[in-house]
């Protein structure tokens, strides 16, 4: 059966890394590269940026990306957005298979701040530049915490902690392979796994968005007052996401 693989991720949580791992695994298994699908079916206005991000999961956008799937193509697209009723309906029908990667939002927030700050210092502001301050970054990440909680309620989605992918890459990549019903004895699959090992992923690889990647760095980089604000703001949600307050 042909379908869309929807790779959902919290920003600054290895979502580009996980998307590209998923895309290359699907291609190695006989599926299509989403970037080729985007070109062939003229979906540039729907699947944007280097990693084919669909944006909001609205009916028109979902129909547009499902057409190539109904014509016999399995491929992977990316999103940071909340599940919508129509998206969940398509997921239940088996037309869309969702994977979801997330991270301790305090580390993700720090990564967004630093990325924005560096872009400003270079004189070339980017999408994260508005979140270069603590307050703005917290507002930004708080919204994605609720997005993460919404996806955690989706029983059809593969749930992956960024920290587990970083520390136990073999186990987590095997979970992904099993979830996608990919044959493990294909040597091309092994090549993909080796390519995306954490120790081989470089920041300059386009689309991976992989920076420091270290766990718990917010404890060293944020002062006591900031960490207290994080506890008060995010504390009620951290345990539900599997993180210690």
N, C-alpha and C positions, 0 to 999 in steps of 0.2 A: 504494500500500500504506500502510495506517495503522500507526503505531508510536508508541512512547514515545521521546522524546528525553531522555536522562539527562545532565544538566549537572553533572558532578563538578568540585569545586574544593577546593583547599587553603584552609583558613580564612585570612582577611586577605590573599587573593591575587586580589581582584577577582571572586570567585565570584558575588557578588550582581549585580554589573555585567554579567558575562557571561551569567548566567542570564536576567536581564531583557531583555538584547539578544536572546538566543535565543528567548525566549518571544514577544516582540513581532514578531520576524521570522516565526516560525511562524504567528502569528495573521494577520499581513499577507498571508501566502501562502495563507490559507484554512483554517488549522488552528484549534485551540481554545485559549482562555486556560485555563491550568491551574487558576487560582483559580475559574473557573466550573465546571470539571470536578469540582473538590473539593467544591463546594457541591451540584452536581446529583447526584453519585453518593455523597454522604455519606462522603467520605474524610477528614474533618477529623482523625480520630485517626491516619491514615496519613501524610497530607501536611500537615506541621505548619509553623508560623511563616508569615511573610508570603510567603516564596518557595517554598512547597510542598516542603519538605525531607522525603524519604522515610525518612531515618535508615538503619538497617542494611538491607542488601539481602538480606532473608530471603525464603523462598518465599511465606509468607502475604502479606507486604507487596507483593511483586512481582505476585502473582496479582491482588491487589486493584486495583492501578493498571493492569494489563493489560486488565481487563474493559472499561473504557471504550474502550480502543484497539481491541479486537476488535469493538466495536460501532460502529466507524467514526470514531473520534476520534484525531487526531494532536495531541499536546501535550507540553510540556516540564516535567520535574520536576527537582529539585535533590538533590544528595547530597554529603557529605564522606567517605563511608565507603569501605572497601576493596572490591575486587571479590570476589564469592563465586562458588563453582563454578556455582550455579544462575543467577546473574546473567550469567556468561560464557556459559553454555549458551543463555540467551535472546538474548544479543547475537549469538552465532553463527547463530542461527535467523533473525536479522533483525527480531525483535520489539522490540528495544531498540537505539537508536543512541546511543553514548556520546560526549560531548565532555569534555575534561579541561583545566582551566586550573590552572597552578601558578606559583610565584614563588620567588625566592631565599628559602629558609626563614629566613635571618637577618633580612631585612626584614619577612617575615610575622610572625616572633616579636616583633620590636620593635613592630609595629603592635598585636599582641595585648596586650603589656605596657602600652602607652600607653592603649589603650582601656579596659583593666581599671582602671588607675590613675585615669583621669579619672572613671570611674563611681563609684569609691570616694570620690573627693574631692567629688563631687556628692551623696554620701549615698544613691545609688541603685545598689547593686552589680548587675552584669549577668553574663552567661555568661563573660566574660573576666576578671572580678575575681579569681578564684582564681589567675590566671596573671600577676598584676601584678608579681611578683618575677622576677628573672632565672632562678633555678633552676627555678621552676615553669613558666615560659614555655618554657624549653628542653626540659623533659620533655614538655610538651604538643606542641610543634612536632616533636620527634623522632619521635613516633608518626605524624604526618602526612607526614613525609619518607618513611617506609616505605610509607604508603598511596600517595603519589605514584609511588614506584618501581614499585609493583604495577601501577598504571594505565599507566605508560610501557611495560609489557610487553604491553599489549593492542593488537594490530595493527589492531583495528577502530575504535579511538578517535581522534578528532581531538585532537591535542596542541597546546596553546597556552601559550606563555610569557606571563605577565602583562606583563612588560617589553616584549615585542613588540607586544602589544595597545595598550599605552600610547604607544609611540613610532611604530608603523607601523599605525595603526588601520585605514586603508583596506585595506591588504593582508590583515590578519588577519580583518577582517569579511568580505572577499571569500572567504577560505578557508572561513569558517563558512557563508556562503551557498551556496558550491559543495558543501560537505559535506552540507548539508541538502537539496540538490537544489531550491533556491528560485530562481524566475524573477527575474532581475535587472532586467528592464524594467518592473517594477511600480512606479509612483510611490510607493505606500505603503511599499515596501521602502526607498526612498531617504529617506523621512521618518523611518523607524526609525533608519537609519544616522546621520542628522544628530542625532537626539535623544540618541544614546549616545556621541557623540564625547567624548573625555576632557576637552576644554576646556569642555564643556557640562554634564558630570556634576557635580552638587552634592551635598555631604555630607548635606543635609537631605532628599534624595529617598528616600523610604521603601523599604527593601529593597536599596539599592545597596551599602551598607557601604563607601562610597568615602571614604577619608580623605586623608592627605597624598599617597599614591601615588608618592612620589619613589623613585628607584632608588638603592640603595647607602647609604641614610640611616643604616644600622646602623654604618657606619664613623665617622660623626660623633657618634652618640649613645651608643655603647658604648665603654668604656675598653679599654686594651690587654689587661688580664688577661681580661676578658670575651671579647674577640675571639680570644684564644688558646684559651679553652675551646671556643669555637665551631669553631675549626679542628680541634681534637682530637676533638670529638664529631661534627661534621657533615662534616668534611673528606673522609672516604671516599666520601660520597654526592654531594657537590656537583658533581663532574665528570660523574657519570652523569646529573645533572639539567641539565647544560649551563652550570654556573656556575664561575667561577674561585675557587679557594680563597683 
